[in-house]
Amino acid sequence: MCRFRPKTLFEEIRASIINNDEEDRSFWRPVLPWGGVFTIKAGRKAISCIPLYVEVQLKNTCTIDGFLMILYVILRDNQGFHRELAVFLGKQFVEHFLYLMDSCDYTTVKMLWIWNKMSKRQYRSEIHQAALEIDLFGNEHENFTENLENLMSTAQESSCSSCDCPGRFQNIRKTTINISPPHELPHKDPIQSAVDQFFRPKLLLCSELGCDGIREFSQRVFCHGPPPFVILNMQQWRSEDLSYVPYHLALCQHRYLLEGATLFNKEEHHYSAAFQIDGCWMHYDGLRSDNLILLNKPPELLLLSSLVYIRASDK
């Protein structure tokens, strides 16, 4: 007897792209909607006591929703990345995350991230009438990017020319890629130039107190080799700085391809996301009733919070 494997959420989305109706370009059901209510299932041991709360209410989840959506697409569209990401996020987490997304158990997906990857200091929580309210209002890079363990961890050594420097030799490690717009218009695209500036060797005046030496910085390198994907923190960039968003990025002698982006609406203090599947762009916004929409053309990436690139060799 043949058993048919149910389609994954990714396969359903891909099928909807192929069979899309020009008059209705939205996915047929909401995906990863904003917020959520997680019910606590009490066991036998809990019968004799009064629980502090019986459900968890999630608020302002857009600070993780867009990245969770992009992470899911990356994992489902790049089978070779599973093992690599499992090293940093944990094999059980990756498998459970994919299972929950394909089961459309979206609130549990968010709880999985909150309880497994976030520190309690990163969100506000309080109890209201037997419900624990978790509020994720804040910055998506603090709530998501900084919790990717050492996936994008880089190291850069530096030494000062002054023998009297109190911190002559240093090893600088960073777990995120936060790039700044160039001060002057570069010859090539500004984002590639900013990435090059982040990784290249440089000479600067030493910033140690009382030191007037010159500090030499080595080439910055990834601590664990080139990651399967990178997130560029674009919060310092204004729309006028973004004359061009490259679809290809050279990064530490590896080629990366644009996979998606997260967008920030300052007026609403709300994050959304855009990503590609088979060259077609989709926009995701957990607050909308039709929250996953196939776009007619690539989005105008002017309200950027981040750019997400995947390593090309495994695509």
C-alpha positions in Angstrom: 0.0 0.0 0.0 1.5 3.4 -1.0 1.5 6.2 1.4 1.5 9.7 0.1 3.7 12.2 2.0 1.7 15.4 2.7 3.1 18.5 1.0 5.3 20.7 3.0 4.3 24.3 3.5 7.1 25.3 1.1 5.8 22.9 -1.6 2.4 24.5 -1.2 3.7 28.0 -1.5 5.8 27.0 -4.6 2.7 25.4 -6.2 0.7 28.5 -5.5 3.4 30.5 -7.4 3.2 28.2 -10.4 -0.6 28.3 -10.4 -1.1 31.9 -9.4 -4.2 33.8 -10.5 -3.4 37.4 -11.6 -6.5 38.7 -9.9 -5.6 37.1 -6.5 -1.9 36.8 -5.8 -2.2 36.0 -2.1 -1.5 32.6 -0.6 -4.7 30.8 0.2 -4.3 30.8 4.0 -2.4 33.0 6.5 1.1 32.0 7.3 2.9 32.8 10.6 0.3 35.4 11.6 1.3 38.2 14.1 1.0 37.3 17.8 -0.4 34.0 18.9 -1.9 32.1 21.9 -0.1 29.1 23.3 -2.2 26.8 25.6 -0.4 25.1 28.4 -1.4 21.5 28.7 -1.3 20.5 32.4 -0.3 16.9 33.3 -1.6 14.8 36.1 0.8 16.2 38.6 -0.7 19.7 38.1 -4.2 18.6 39.1 -3.5 19.1 42.8 -2.1 22.6 42.4 -3.3 25.9 40.9 -1.1 26.9 37.9 0.1 30.5 37.7 -1.1 30.6 34.1 -2.8 28.3 31.6 -1.9 30.0 28.3 0.8 32.3 26.8 -0.3 35.3 24.8 2.3 36.6 22.4 2.5 40.3 21.3 4.6 42.2 18.8 6.1 39.1 17.3 7.0 40.9 14.0 10.5 41.2 15.5 11.0 37.5 14.9 8.3 36.6 12.4 10.0 37.8 9.2 13.3 36.1 10.0 11.5 32.9 11.0 9.8 32.9 7.6 13.0 33.5 5.7 14.8 30.8 7.8 12.1 28.3 6.8 12.4 29.1 3.1 16.2 28.8 3.3 16.1 25.4 5.0 13.4 24.0 2.7 15.0 25.4 -0.5 18.6 24.3 0.4 18.7 20.8 1.8 22.4 20.9 2.1 22.2 23.6 4.7 20.4 21.4 7.3 23.5 19.8 8.7 25.5 23.0 8.8 22.7 24.9 10.6 22.2 22.1 13.0 25.8 22.6 14.2 24.8 26.1 15.4 21.1 25.9 16.1 21.0 22.2 17.2 19.7 19.3 15.1 16.6 18.8 17.3 15.7 22.5 16.9 16.1 22.5 13.1 14.0 19.3 12.8 11.3 20.5 15.2 11.2 23.9 13.6 10.6 22.5 10.1 8.0 20.0 11.5 6.0 22.8 13.2 6.1 25.1 10.2 4.9 22.3 7.9 2.2 21.5 10.5 1.1 25.2 10.5 1.6 25.3 14.3 2.8 28.8 14.1 2.4 29.9 17.7 4.5 26.9 18.8 7.1 27.8 16.2 7.5 31.2 17.9 7.5 29.6 21.4 10.3 27.3 20.2 12.4 30.3 19.2 11.6 32.3 22.4 12.3 29.5 24.9 15.2 27.9 23.1 17.1 30.9 21.6 16.1 34.1 23.4 17.2 35.3 26.9 14.4 36.4 29.3 16.1 39.8 29.3 15.2 40.2 25.6 11.5 40.4 26.2 8.9 41.6 28.7 6.6 39.2 30.3 3.9 39.5 33.0 0.9 37.5 34.2 -2.7 38.7 33.5 -5.6 36.6 34.7 -4.0 33.2 34.4 -2.3 34.2 31.1 1.4 34.9 30.7 1.8 37.8 28.2 5.1 37.9 26.3 5.8 41.1 24.5 8.5 41.1 21.8 8.4 44.8 21.1 11.8 46.0 20.2 14.5 45.4 17.6 14.5 42.3 15.3 18.3 42.1 15.3 18.4 41.8 19.1 15.5 39.3 19.1 16.7 37.2 16.2 20.1 37.9 14.5 22.0 38.1 17.8 20.6 34.7 18.8 22.0 32.7 15.9 24.8 31.5 18.1 28.1 31.6 16.3 26.8 31.2 12.8 28.2 34.5 11.5 30.9 34.8 14.1 34.0 36.7 12.8 37.5 37.4 14.2 40.0 40.2 13.5 43.3 40.6 15.2 44.9 43.9 15.8 48.2 45.3 17.2 49.4 48.7 18.1 52.7 50.2 17.0 53.3 51.7 20.4 55.1 49.4 22.9 53.5 51.3 25.8 49.9 50.7 24.5 47.8 49.2 27.4 46.0 46.9 25.0 48.6 46.4 22.3 47.4 43.1 21.0 43.7 42.4 20.7 41.5 39.8 19.1 38.1 41.3 18.2 35.1 38.9 17.7 31.7 39.8 16.4 28.7 37.6 16.0 26.7 39.9 13.6 27.6 41.8 10.4 26.7 45.4 11.0 27.7 47.5 8.0 27.7 51.3 7.7 27.1 53.3 4.5 30.3 54.7 2.9 31.2 58.3 3.7 31.9 59.0 0.0 30.2 57.5 -3.1 32.3 54.4 -4.0 33.2 53.3 -7.5 31.3 50.1 -7.1 28.0 49.5 -5.4 27.8 50.9 -1.8 26.7 47.7 -0.1 29.6 45.6 -1.6 32.0 48.4 -0.6 30.6 48.5 3.0 31.0 44.7 3.3 34.6 44.9 1.9 35.3 47.6 4.5 34.0 45.4 7.3 36.3 42.5 6.4 39.5 44.2 4.9 42.7 45.0 6.8 43.1 48.6 7.9 45.3 51.1 9.7 43.7 53.4 12.3 44.8 55.7 15.1 44.8 53.6 18.3 41.7 54.4 20.5 43.3 53.1 23.7 43.3 55.8 26.4 46.6 57.8 26.4 48.0 56.0 23.3 49.1 57.8 20.2 50.1 54.7 18.2 48.8 53.3 15.0 46.7 50.2 15.2 46.9 47.6 12.4 43.9 45.4 11.9 44.2 42.1 10.1 41.8 40.7 7.5 38.5 39.7 9.3 37.7 36.0 8.8 34.7 33.8 9.7 35.5 31.7 12.8 33.8 28.6 11.5 34.2 29.0 7.7 31.7 30.8 5.4 28.2 30.3 6.8 25.3 29.0 4.7 23.7 32.4 4.9 24.5 35.9 6.2 22.3 38.7 7.5 23.5 42.2 6.9 22.3 44.7 9.5 21.2 47.7 7.4 19.7 49.8 10.2 22.2 52.6 9.7 21.3 53.0 6.0 18.8 55.6 4.7 16.8 55.1 1.5 19.0 57.7 -0.3 22.1 55.5 0.5 20.5 52.5 -1.3 21.0 53.5 -4.9 21.6 49.8 -5.7 21.0 46.5 -3.9 23.3 43.8 -5.3 21.9 40.4 -6.2 25.4 38.9 -5.9 27.8 39.6 -3.1 31.5 38.7 -2.8 32.2 37.8 0.8 35.5 36.3 2.0 36.3 34.8 -1.4 32.8 33.3 -1.6 29.9 34.2 -3.7 26.5 34.9 -2.0 23.1 35.4 -3.6 20.3 37.7 -2.4 17.6 35.6 -0.8 15.5 38.1 1.0 15.2 41.2 3.2 13.4 42.5 6.2 11.7 45.8 6.1 10.9 48.3 8.8 8.0 50.8 8.9 9.1 53.5 11.4 5.6 55.0 11.6 4.0 51.7 12.6 7.2 50.3 14.3 6.5 47.2 12.3 8.7 44.7 10.5 7.8 42.7 7.4 9.8 40.6 5.0 10.4 39.8 1.3 12.0 36.7 -0.1 12.5 34.8 -3.3 11.3 31.3 -4.4 12.4 30.2 -7.8 13.2 33.8 -8.8 9.7 35.0 -7.8 9.5 37.6 -5.0 6.9 37.3 -2.2 6.0 39.7 0.5 5.2 38.5 4.0 3.5 40.7 6.6 2.1 38.9 9.6 -0.3 41.7 10.5 -2.3 41.4 7.2 -5.2 39.0 6.7 -3.7 38.0 3.3 -0.2 38.0 4.7 1.8 36.2 2.0 1.5 37.8 -1.5 3.3 37.1 -4.8 4.7 40.3 -6.1 4.5 41.4 -9.8 8.1 42.6 -9.6 11.1 42.7 -7.2 10.3 44.9 -4.2 11.7 48.4 -3.7 14.1 47.7 -0.9 14.1 51.3 0.6 12.9 50.6 4.1 15.6 48.1 4.8 16.3 46.6 8.2 18.4 43.7 6.8 19.5 41.9 3.7 19.8 38.1 3.7 22.2 36.3 1.4 22.8 32.6 0.9 26.1 30.9 -0.1 25.9 30.3 -3.8 27.9 27.0 -4.0 25.1 25.1 -2.3 22.2 26.6 -4.2 
